[in-house]
Amino acid sequence: MASIAFDQVELTYPGSTTAAVKDLGLEIEDGEFMVPVGPAGCGKSTSLRMLAGPEEATNGRILIGAEDVTRRAPEDRDIAMLFQNYALYPHMRVADHMAFSLRMAGVQKDASGERLRP
């Protein structure tokens, strides 16, 4: 694992004058467990999407370890997201969801099974 830092991160969607996320400053230490909590629309998922890469921050920096990944492509960040509900793949079991990103990364089925076992 590595530490994660949001350094004054902002995201304003094109055509909007209001930031969806404004001045996010957050440090999560290596090995620390953090859960974002808040009302709908407060920026929890948007912030996680900026960390993983599908959303691009309009200002600030996102660091994983000492590396600035703010402008790095999602596939180059070595991060995956798993959602609370089954909206994406309702037919999959939990292990299937977790193995999906390993399969997309080219990990053989036997090796991904080993990585998923506790």
Secondary structure, DSSP 8 states (H G I E B T S, - for coil): ---EEEEEEEE--TT-SS-SEEEEEEEE-TT--------TTSSHHHHHHHHHSSS--SEEEEEETTEE-TTS-GGGS------SS-SS-TTS-HHHHHHHHHHHTT--HHHHHHHH--
